[in-house]
Amino acid sequence: MEGSPLGSFLRGRRLESYFEAGLRSLAPAKPRAAPPRPRSCTPASAAAAAAAAVEEEFADDDKWSTVVVSVVRIVVCFVSMMVTTFIWAVVMVVLLPWPYARIRQGNVYGHVTGRMLMWILGNPIKIEGSEYSNTRGIYICNHASPLDIFLIMWLTPTGTVGIAKKEIIWYPLFGQLYVLANHLRIDRSNPIAAIESMKEAAKIIVKKNLSLIIFPEGTRSKTGRLLPFKKGFVHIALQSRLPIVPIVLTGTHRAWRKNSLRVRPAPLTVKYLPPIKTVDWEPEKINEYVEMVHDLYVENLPESQKPLVSE
């Protein structure tokens, strides 16, 4: 699905050269030679190895000056987000009679705010597979940090609706705007109601020619390691027959750690994988599809983000 010209511009990759320059600046003065790639190495394992190499290059800095800079960046982010949220809340109120116009305006808000927040925080970002970023489909993404939200807001196409837990309405400013933008909420405490909500979401995105973004783990990982996937995204795929577009995020768990108010300048990678066709999927194989997509993430994540055997 092609987004509007404005949405495409706001999601443009022109900052990518800046992000990649920042990434290169983190390299040591005398870079070590990369180990030879085994001939049997698959593209996915090679990508995971490359992400791991980037992680190893990042050295944490706990100097007081670095901490102060991080605090200032977070405060500026919060104030900037308050301003854009207030502006778009007014827009949403004006558009109350047009619910699907509010979805698209919510996407424009996300493109502006998400890109702005990531620029303020200053993390080097590398984007791969952007040729798949305008596909109409079901976007899924691993979730280990608040930064994941900012990145998804920025990079999902115009005409994308989100699904979140119903409690999001209590998040100051952002939660109220989420509801005003006509995004979807589910009750995770009731599995039957949650499945019905997923089916209803599928009907809406098909009828209104929308895409969907969902975190298949169902919650944020506390360690950065991939959690088991819920079945909701497969139920939606079976109902809508839209392709699944996996987005693999690496490094966000190191940049903004659990229970921390400091954002570290760790390099981040956003990788779109090729869309997965679902037109011939069968309801009897739901568990197989969930496992297949989960395995795809495992192959593309660095070792520090792969699930432990006990998980």
C-alpha positions as CSV (number, residue, x, y, z in Angstrom):
1,M,0.0,0.0,0.0
2,E,1.5,3.3,-1.0
3,G,1.2,6.0,1.6
4,S,0.4,9.6,0.9
5,P,3.3,11.8,-0.5
6,L,3.4,13.7,2.8
7,G,3.6,10.4,4.8
8,S,6.3,9.1,2.5
9,F,8.3,12.2,2.9
10,L,8.0,12.2,6.6
11,R,9.1,8.6,6.7
12,G,11.9,9.2,4.2
13,R,15.3,7.8,4.7
14,R,17.2,11.1,4.2
15,L,18.4,11.0,7.8
16,E,19.8,7.5,7.1
17,S,23.2,8.9,6.0
18,Y,23.4,10.9,9.3
19,F,22.5,7.8,11.3
20,E,25.0,5.6,9.5
21,A,27.7,8.2,9.9
22,G,27.0,8.1,13.6
23,L,27.3,4.4,13.5
24,R,30.7,4.5,11.8
25,S,31.9,7.0,14.4
26,L,31.5,4.4,17.1
27,A,34.1,2.2,15.4
28,P,37.5,1.9,17.1
29,A,40.4,3.8,15.7
30,K,42.0,0.6,14.5
31,P,39.2,-1.7,13.5
32,R,39.8,-5.4,13.8
33,A,39.6,-7.5,10.7
34,A,36.3,-9.2,10.3
35,P,36.6,-13.0,10.7
36,P,36.1,-15.0,7.4
37,R,32.4,-15.9,6.7
38,P,31.8,-19.6,6.7
39,R,30.6,-20.9,3.3
40,S,27.6,-22.6,4.9
41,C,26.5,-19.4,6.5
42,T,22.9,-18.4,5.6
43,P,21.9,-14.8,4.9
44,A,19.9,-14.7,8.1
45,S,22.7,-16.0,10.3
46,A,25.1,-13.6,8.5
47,A,22.8,-10.7,9.4
48,A,22.6,-11.8,13.0
49,A,26.4,-12.1,13.2
50,A,26.7,-8.6,11.8
51,A,24.3,-7.3,14.4
52,A,26.3,-9.0,17.1
53,A,29.5,-7.5,15.8
54,V,28.0,-4.0,16.0
55,E,26.8,-4.7,19.6
56,E,30.3,-5.7,20.6
57,E,31.7,-2.4,19.3
58,F,29.5,-0.4,21.6
59,A,31.2,0.5,24.8
60,D,29.0,1.9,27.6
61,D,30.0,5.2,29.1
62,D,29.0,6.1,32.6
63,K,30.8,9.4,32.9
64,W,28.7,12.1,34.6
65,S,28.7,14.3,31.5
66,T,27.2,11.5,29.4
67,V,24.5,10.9,32.0
68,V,23.6,14.6,32.0
69,V,23.4,14.7,28.2
70,S,21.1,11.7,28.3
71,V,18.8,13.3,30.9
72,V,18.6,16.5,28.8
73,R,17.7,14.5,25.7
74,I,14.9,12.7,27.5
75,V,13.5,16.0,28.9
76,V,13.6,17.5,25.5
77,C,11.9,14.4,24.1
78,F,9.1,14.6,26.7
79,V,8.5,18.3,26.1
80,S,8.5,17.9,22.3
81,M,6.1,15.0,22.5
82,M,3.7,17.0,24.7
83,V,3.7,19.7,22.0
84,T,3.1,17.5,19.0
85,T,0.5,15.4,21.0
86,F,-1.4,18.5,21.9
87,I,-1.4,19.8,18.3
88,W,-2.7,16.5,16.9
89,A,-5.2,16.1,19.7
90,V,-6.8,19.3,18.5
91,V,-6.8,17.9,14.9
92,M,-8.4,14.6,16.1
93,V,-11.2,16.4,17.9
94,V,-11.9,18.4,14.7
95,L,-12.0,15.1,12.7
96,L,-14.2,13.2,15.2
97,P,-17.0,12.6,12.6
98,W,-14.4,10.9,10.3
99,P,-12.9,8.0,12.1
100,Y,-10.7,6.7,9.3
101,A,-9.3,10.1,8.6
102,R,-8.2,10.1,12.2
103,I,-6.3,6.9,11.6
104,R,-4.3,8.4,8.9
105,Q,-3.7,11.6,10.8
106,G,-2.5,9.5,13.7
107,N,0.0,8.0,11.3
108,V,1.2,11.4,10.3
109,Y,1.6,12.3,14.0
110,G,3.6,9.2,14.4
111,H,5.9,9.9,11.4
112,V,6.6,13.4,12.7
113,T,6.9,12.6,16.4
114,G,8.7,9.3,16.1
115,R,11.3,10.6,13.7
116,M,11.8,13.7,15.8
117,L,12.3,11.8,19.1
118,M,14.8,9.4,17.5
119,W,16.7,12.4,16.1
120,I,16.8,14.0,19.6
121,L,18.0,10.9,21.3
122,G,20.8,10.6,18.7
123,N,21.1,6.8,18.4
124,P,22.9,5.7,15.2
125,I,20.2,3.8,13.1
126,K,20.7,1.5,10.2
127,I,17.6,0.6,8.1
128,E,17.6,-2.5,5.9
129,G,15.0,-3.9,3.6
130,S,13.1,-0.5,3.2
131,E,11.8,-1.7,-0.1
132,Y,9.2,-3.7,1.9
133,S,8.2,-0.7,4.1
134,N,5.2,0.3,1.9
135,T,3.7,-3.1,1.5
136,R,0.0,-3.3,2.6
137,G,0.0,-6.0,5.1
138,I,0.3,-7.1,8.8
139,Y,3.5,-5.6,10.3
140,I,4.9,-7.4,13.3
141,C,7.8,-6.4,15.4
142,N,9.8,-7.7,18.4
143,H,9.4,-5.5,21.5
144,A,12.1,-4.9,24.2
145,S,12.3,-1.1,24.7
146,P,10.2,2.1,24.6
147,L,12.3,3.0,21.6
148,D,10.5,0.3,19.6
149,I,7.4,2.4,19.9
150,F,9.1,5.5,18.5
151,L,10.6,3.6,15.6
152,I,7.3,1.9,14.7
153,M,5.5,5.3,14.9
154,W,8.0,6.7,12.4
155,L,8.4,3.8,10.0
156,T,5.0,2.2,9.5
157,P,3.2,3.4,6.4
158,T,0.3,5.9,6.3
159,G,-3.0,3.9,6.6
160,T,-1.8,1.6,9.4
161,V,-3.9,0.8,12.5
162,G,-2.4,-0.5,15.7
163,I,-3.6,-3.0,18.3
164,A,-2.7,-2.5,21.9
165,K,-3.9,-3.5,25.4
166,K,-7.0,-1.7,26.5
167,E,-5.1,-0.1,29.5
168,I,-3.2,2.1,27.0
169,I,-5.9,4.7,27.5
170,W,-4.4,5.5,30.9
171,Y,-1.0,6.4,29.5
172,P,-0.7,10.2,29.9
173,L,-1.3,12.1,26.6
174,F,-0.2,9.3,24.3
175,G,-2.9,6.9,25.4
176,Q,-5.7,9.4,24.9
177,L,-4.3,10.3,21.4
178,Y,-4.1,6.6,20.6
179,V,-7.9,6.3,21.3
180,L,-8.7,9.5,19.4
181,A,-6.7,8.2,16.4
182,N,-9.2,5.3,16.2
183,H,-6.6,2.6,16.8
184,L,-7.8,-0.8,18.3
185,R,-7.6,-2.1,21.8
186,I,-8.1,-5.6,23.2
187,D,-8.8,-7.1,26.6
188,R,-5.9,-9.4,27.2
189,S,-7.4,-10.8,30.4
190,N,-10.1,-12.5,28.4
191,P,-8.7,-14.8,25.6
192,I,-12.1,-15.4,24.0
193,A,-12.8,-11.7,23.8
194,A,-9.3,-11.0,22.5
195,I,-9.7,-13.5,19.6
196,E,-13.0,-12.0,18.7
197,S,-11.3,-8.5,18.8
198,M,-8.7,-9.8,16.4
199,K,-11.3,-11.1,14.0
200,E,-13.1,-7.8,14.1
201,A,-9.8,-6.0,13.5
202,A,-9.3,-8.1,10.4
203,K,-12.7,-7.1,9.0
204,I,-11.9,-3.5,9.5
205,I,-8.5,-3.5,7.9
206,V,-9.9,-5.4,4.8
207,K,-12.9,-3.2,4.5
208,K,-11.0,0.1,4.8
209,N,-7.9,-1.0,2.9
210,L,-5.6,-0.6,5.9
211,S,-2.4,-2.2,7.2
212,L,-1.9,-3.4,10.8
213,I,1.0,-3.2,13.3
214,I,1.2,-5.6,16.2
215,F,3.8,-6.9,18.6
216,P,3.4,-10.7,18.4
217,E,5.0,-11.3,21.8
218,G,2.0,-9.6,23.4
219,T,4.2,-7.7,25.9
220,R,7.6,-6.1,26.3
221,S,10.6,-8.4,26.9
222,K,12.3,-7.5,30.2
223,T,15.7,-8.8,29.1
224,G,15.7,-8.0,25.4
225,R,15.5,-11.7,24.5
226,L,12.7,-12.8,22.2
227,L,9.6,-14.1,23.9
228,P,7.2,-16.7,22.6
229,F,4.7,-15.3,20.0
230,K,0.9,-15.1,20.6
231,K,-1.4,-16.4,17.9
232,G,-3.3,-13.2,17.3
233,F,-1.4,-12.0,14.2
234,V,-2.0,-15.4,12.6
235,H,-5.7,-15.2,13.3
236,I,-5.7,-11.8,11.6
237,A,-3.8,-13.2,8.6
238,L,-6.2,-16.0,8.2
239,Q,-9.1,-13.6,8.2
240,S,-7.6,-10.9,6.0
241,R,-5.2,-13.0,3.8
242,L,-2.8,-10.0,3.9
243,P,1.0,-10.7,3.9
244,I,2.9,-10.6,7.1
245,V,5.9,-8.1,7.1
246,P,8.3,-8.9,9.9
247,I,10.3,-6.0,11.3
248,V,13.4,-7.1,13.3
249,L,14.7,-4.5,15.8
250,T,18.2,-5.0,17.3
251,G,19.9,-2.9,20.0
252,T,17.0,-1.1,21.5
253,H,17.2,-3.1,24.7
254,R,20.7,-1.9,25.2
255,A,19.9,1.7,24.3
256,W,17.0,2.0,26.8
257,R,17.2,-0.6,29.5
258,K,14.4,-1.9,31.7
259,N,13.7,0.4,34.7
260,S,16.2,3.0,33.5
261,L,15.7,6.7,32.8
262,R,18.8,6.9,30.7
263,V,19.1,6.4,27.0
264,R,22.5,5.1,25.9
265,P,23.9,5.8,22.4
266,A,23.9,2.2,21.4
267,P,23.5,1.6,17.6
268,L,20.1,0.3,16.4
269,T,19.1,-1.7,13.4
270,V,15.7,-1.8,11.8
271,K,15.4,-4.7,9.3
272,Y,12.3,-5.4,7.2
273,L,12.1,-9.0,6.1
274,P,10.4,-10.0,2.8
275,P,6.6,-10.3,3.2
276,I,5.3,-13.7,4.0
277,K,2.3,-14.7,1.8
278,T,-0.7,-16.0,3.7
279,V,-3.3,-16.6,0.9
280,D,-2.9,-20.4,1.2
281,W,-2.6,-20.7,5.0
282,E,-4.9,-23.2,6.7
283,P,-6.6,-22.7,10.1
284,E,-5.5,-26.2,11.2
285,K,-1.8,-25.1,11.0
286,I,-1.9,-22.0,13.2
287,N,0.7,-23.4,15.6
288,E,3.0,-24.2,12.7
289,Y,2.8,-20.7,11.3
290,V,3.5,-19.1,14.7
291,E,6.6,-21.3,15.2
292,M,7.8,-20.6,11.6
293,V,7.6,-16.8,12.0
294,H,9.2,-17.0,15.5
295,D,12.1,-19.1,14.1
296,L,12.6,-16.4,11.4
297,Y,13.2,-13.9,14.1
298,V,15.5,-16.2,16.0
299,E,17.6,-16.5,12.8
300,N,17.9,-12.8,12.4
301,L,18.6,-11.7,15.9
302,P,22.0,-11.5,17.6
303,E,22.9,-13.9,20.3
304,S,22.0,-11.5,23.1
305,Q,18.4,-11.3,21.9
306,K,17.8,-14.9,21.1
307,P,15.5,-16.8,23.5
308,L,17.2,-19.0,26.1
309,V,16.5,-22.7,25.8
310,S,14.4,-22.6,29.0
311,E,12.1,-20.0,27.4
